């Protein structure tokens, strides 16, 4: 079976989510303006400071995602995590999710890149589920707050869920 490589989806610059976020932001700005207490300027200043702090993250993510699309052969992704890869693709994607940094700015764009490169829906769901439940980068903070034993129990119990989620996604939505 030839590898599954998905053509890029043609999307406009503004999808529903973008329009919704713009509307909510404008609504918040209007509410802050109508309060006449300086909350509009304080909120915009705070938002601008947050934006400045996030610029290095965004630039790094755009570089990583853009280069990963070009450096990792689509045939390799399709072969190892495509619809035809079965349980191996789901387990591999689950393992990849465990070692991803706990940042939505990295993991979701990478998940989209993997999917566009031919990863199956089961592998994609397993990757995102594993990342959200099991990423190792979050473990030191969790251990410091709840302790080693509860953290290890949660991670041990959670190991099966990305694999189950991947198989369920494959069963209902796979090719």
C-alpha positions as a Markdown table, in Angstrom:
| # | Residue | x | y | z |
|---|---|---|---|---|
| 1 | Unk | 0.0 | 0.0 | 0.0 |
| 2 | Unk | 1.5 | 3.4 | -0.9 |
| 3 | Unk | 2.1 | 5.9 | 1.8 |
| 4 | Unk | -0.7 | 8.2 | 2.7 |
| 5 | Unk | 0.4 | 11.8 | 2.2 |
| 6 | Unk | -2.3 | 14.4 | 2.7 |
| 7 | Unk | -2.3 | 17.5 | 0.4 |
| 8 | Unk | -2.3 | 20.7 | 2.4 |
| 9 | Unk | -5.7 | 21.9 | 3.2 |
| 10 | Unk | -6.7 | 25.2 | 1.6 |
| 11 | Unk | -7.8 | 27.4 | 4.4 |
| 12 | Unk | -8.4 | 31.1 | 4.4 |
| 13 | Unk | -6.5 | 33.4 | 6.8 |
| 14 | Unk | -9.6 | 33.5 | 9.0 |
| 15 | Unk | -11.4 | 30.4 | 10.1 |
| 16 | Unk | -14.3 | 30.3 | 12.6 |
| 17 | Unk | -12.1 | 30.0 | 15.6 |
| 18 | Unk | -10.1 | 33.1 | 14.6 |
| 19 | Unk | -13.2 | 35.1 | 14.0 |
| 20 | Unk | -14.7 | 34.0 | 17.3 |
| 21 | Unk | -11.5 | 35.0 | 19.2 |
| 22 | Unk | -11.5 | 38.4 | 17.5 |
| 23 | Unk | -15.1 | 39.0 | 18.5 |
| 24 | Unk | -14.5 | 38.0 | 22.1 |
| 25 | Unk | -11.4 | 40.2 | 22.3 |
| 26 | Unk | -13.3 | 43.2 | 20.9 |
| 27 | Unk | -16.2 | 42.5 | 23.3 |
| 28 | Unk | -13.7 | 42.5 | 26.2 |
| 29 | Unk | -12.2 | 45.7 | 25.0 |
| 30 | Unk | -15.6 | 47.3 | 24.8 |
| 31 | Unk | -16.5 | 46.2 | 28.3 |
| 32 | Unk | -13.2 | 47.5 | 29.7 |
| 33 | Unk | -13.7 | 50.8 | 27.9 |
| 34 | Unk | -17.2 | 51.2 | 29.3 |
| 35 | Unk | -15.9 | 50.8 | 32.8 |
| 36 | Unk | -14.0 | 54.1 | 32.6 |
| 37 | Unk | -11.5 | 52.9 | 35.2 |
| 38 | Unk | -8.3 | 52.4 | 33.1 |
| 39 | Unk | -8.8 | 48.7 | 32.8 |
| 40 | Unk | -8.7 | 48.9 | 29.0 |
| 41 | Unk | -5.2 | 50.5 | 28.9 |
| 42 | Unk | -4.0 | 48.3 | 31.7 |
| 43 | Unk | -5.3 | 45.2 | 30.0 |
| 44 | Unk | -3.8 | 46.1 | 26.6 |
| 45 | Unk | -0.4 | 46.8 | 28.3 |
| 46 | Unk | -0.5 | 43.5 | 30.1 |
| 47 | Unk | -1.5 | 41.7 | 26.9 |
| 48 | Unk | 1.4 | 43.5 | 25.0 |
| 49 | Unk | 3.9 | 42.4 | 27.7 |
| 50 | Unk | 2.7 | 38.8 | 27.4 |
| 51 | Unk | 2.9 | 39.0 | 23.6 |
| 52 | Unk | 6.6 | 40.2 | 23.9 |
| 53 | Unk | 7.4 | 37.3 | 26.2 |
| 54 | Unk | 5.9 | 34.8 | 23.8 |
| 55 | Unk | 7.6 | 36.0 | 20.7 |
| 56 | Unk | 10.7 | 33.8 | 21.2 |
| 57 | Unk | 8.4 | 30.7 | 21.7 |
| 58 | Unk | 6.3 | 31.4 | 18.6 |
| 59 | Unk | 9.4 | 32.0 | 16.4 |
| 60 | Unk | 11.0 | 28.8 | 17.7 |
| 61 | Unk | 7.8 | 26.8 | 17.1 |
| 62 | Unk | 7.4 | 28.1 | 13.6 |
| 63 | Unk | 11.0 | 27.2 | 12.8 |
| 64 | Unk | 10.6 | 23.7 | 14.3 |
| 65 | Unk | 7.3 | 23.0 | 12.6 |
| 66 | Unk | 8.4 | 24.4 | 9.3 |
| 67 | Unk | 11.7 | 22.6 | 9.2 |
| 68 | Unk | 10.2 | 19.3 | 10.5 |
| 69 | Unk | 7.9 | 19.4 | 7.5 |
| 70 | Unk | 10.9 | 19.6 | 5.2 |
| 71 | Unk | 13.5 | 17.5 | 7.1 |
| 72 | Unk | 11.4 | 14.5 | 8.1 |
| 73 | Unk | 10.5 | 12.5 | 4.9 |
| 74 | Unk | 6.7 | 12.2 | 4.6 |
| 75 | Unk | 7.2 | 8.6 | 3.5 |
| 76 | Unk | 8.9 | 7.8 | 6.8 |
| 77 | Unk | 6.0 | 9.3 | 8.8 |
| 78 | Unk | 3.5 | 7.5 | 6.7 |
| 79 | Unk | 5.3 | 4.2 | 7.0 |
| 80 | Unk | 5.9 | 4.4 | 10.8 |
| 81 | Unk | 2.7 | 6.1 | 11.9 |
| 82 | Unk | 0.3 | 5.9 | 8.9 |
| 83 | Unk | -3.0 | 4.1 | 8.8 |
| 84 | Unk | -1.3 | 0.9 | 7.8 |
| 85 | Unk | 1.2 | 0.9 | 10.7 |
| 86 | Unk | -1.3 | -0.5 | 13.1 |
| 87 | Unk | -0.4 | -0.9 | 16.7 |
| 88 | Unk | 3.2 | 0.0 | 16.1 |
| 89 | Unk | 2.3 | 3.5 | 14.9 |
| 90 | Unk | 0.0 | 4.0 | 17.8 |
| 91 | Unk | 2.6 | 2.9 | 20.3 |
| 92 | Unk | 5.3 | 5.0 | 18.6 |
| 93 | Unk | 3.1 | 8.1 | 18.6 |
| 94 | Unk | 2.3 | 7.5 | 22.3 |
| 95 | Unk | 6.0 | 7.3 | 23.1 |
| 96 | Unk | 6.7 | 10.5 | 21.2 |
| 97 | Unk | 4.0 | 12.3 | 23.1 |
| 98 | Unk | 5.6 | 11.3 | 26.4 |
| 99 | Unk | 8.9 | 13.1 | 25.5 |
| 100 | Unk | 7.3 | 16.3 | 24.1 |
| 101 | Unk | 7.6 | 19.5 | 26.0 |
| 102 | Unk | 4.4 | 20.5 | 27.8 |
| 103 | Unk | 3.6 | 23.3 | 25.5 |
| 104 | Unk | 0.5 | 23.5 | 23.3 |
| 105 | Unk | 2.6 | 25.8 | 21.0 |
| 106 | Unk | 4.9 | 22.8 | 20.2 |
| 107 | Unk | 2.7 | 19.7 | 20.5 |
| 108 | Unk | -0.4 | 20.7 | 18.5 |
| 109 | Unk | 1.5 | 22.1 | 15.6 |
| 110 | Unk | 3.7 | 19.0 | 15.6 |
| 111 | Unk | 0.6 | 16.8 | 15.7 |
| 112 | Unk | -0.8 | 18.7 | 12.7 |
| 113 | Unk | 2.5 | 18.3 | 10.9 |
| 114 | Unk | 2.6 | 14.6 | 11.5 |
| 115 | Unk | -1.0 | 14.2 | 10.3 |
| 116 | Unk | -0.3 | 16.2 | 7.1 |
| 117 | Unk | 2.8 | 14.1 | 6.5 |
| 118 | Unk | 0.7 | 10.9 | 6.6 |
| 119 | Unk | 0.3 | 9.8 | 10.2 |
| 120 | Unk | -2.9 | 8.0 | 10.8 |
| 121 | Unk | -5.7 | 9.4 | 12.9 |
| 122 | Unk | -5.1 | 6.8 | 15.6 |
| 123 | Unk | -1.5 | 7.8 | 15.9 |
| 124 | Unk | -2.4 | 11.4 | 16.0 |
| 125 | Unk | -4.9 | 10.9 | 18.8 |
| 126 | Unk | -2.5 | 8.7 | 20.7 |
| 127 | Unk | 0.2 | 11.4 | 20.4 |
| 128 | Unk | -1.9 | 14.2 | 21.7 |
| 129 | Unk | -3.5 | 12.0 | 24.4 |
| 130 | Unk | 0.0 | 10.8 | 25.6 |
| 131 | Unk | 1.3 | 14.3 | 25.5 |
| 132 | Unk | -1.6 | 15.6 | 27.6 |
| 133 | Unk | -1.5 | 12.8 | 30.1 |
| 134 | Unk | 2.1 | 11.7 | 30.4 |
| 135 | Unk | 4.7 | 14.3 | 29.3 |
| 136 | Unk | 7.8 | 13.7 | 31.3 |
| 137 | Unk | 8.6 | 17.4 | 31.5 |
| 138 | Unk | 5.7 | 18.0 | 33.8 |
| 139 | Unk | 6.8 | 15.2 | 36.2 |
| 140 | Unk | 9.2 | 17.2 | 38.4 |
| 141 | Unk | 6.6 | 19.8 | 39.2 |
| 142 | Unk | 4.0 | 17.2 | 39.9 |
| 143 | Unk | 6.3 | 15.3 | 42.2 |
| 144 | Unk | 7.1 | 18.4 | 44.1 |
| 145 | Unk | 3.4 | 19.2 | 44.6 |
| 146 | Unk | 1.7 | 15.8 | 45.1 |
| 147 | Unk | 4.7 | 13.5 | 45.8 |
| 148 | Unk | 6.5 | 10.7 | 43.9 |
| 149 | Unk | 4.1 | 7.8 | 44.7 |
| 150 | Unk | 0.9 | 9.5 | 43.5 |
| 151 | Unk | 2.7 | 10.8 | 40.4 |
| 152 | Unk | 4.0 | 7.3 | 39.5 |
| 153 | Unk | 0.6 | 5.7 | 40.1 |
| 154 | Unk | -1.1 | 8.3 | 37.9 |
| 155 | Unk | 1.4 | 7.9 | 35.1 |
| 156 | Unk | 1.3 | 4.1 | 35.4 |
| 157 | Unk | -2.4 | 4.0 | 35.2 |
| 158 | Unk | -2.4 | 6.6 | 32.4 |
| 159 | Unk | 0.0 | 4.6 | 30.2 |
| 160 | Unk | -2.8 | 2.6 | 28.6 |
| 161 | Unk | -5.1 | 5.5 | 27.7 |
| 162 | Unk | -3.2 | 6.9 | 24.7 |
| 163 | Unk | -3.1 | 3.5 | 23.2 |
| 164 | Unk | -6.8 | 2.9 | 23.8 |
| 165 | Unk | -7.6 | 6.3 | 22.4 |
| 166 | Unk | -5.6 | 5.6 | 19.3 |
| 167 | Unk | -7.3 | 2.3 | 18.6 |
| 168 | Unk | -10.7 | 3.8 | 19.2 |
| 169 | Unk | -9.9 | 6.7 | 16.8 |
| 170 | Unk | -8.6 | 4.2 | 14.2 |
| 171 | Unk | -11.7 | 2.0 | 14.6 |
| 172 | Unk | -14.2 | 4.8 | 14.2 |
| 173 | Unk | -12.4 | 7.3 | 12.0 |
| 174 | Unk | -9.5 | 5.5 | 10.4 |
| 175 | Unk | -9.2 | 4.6 | 6.7 |
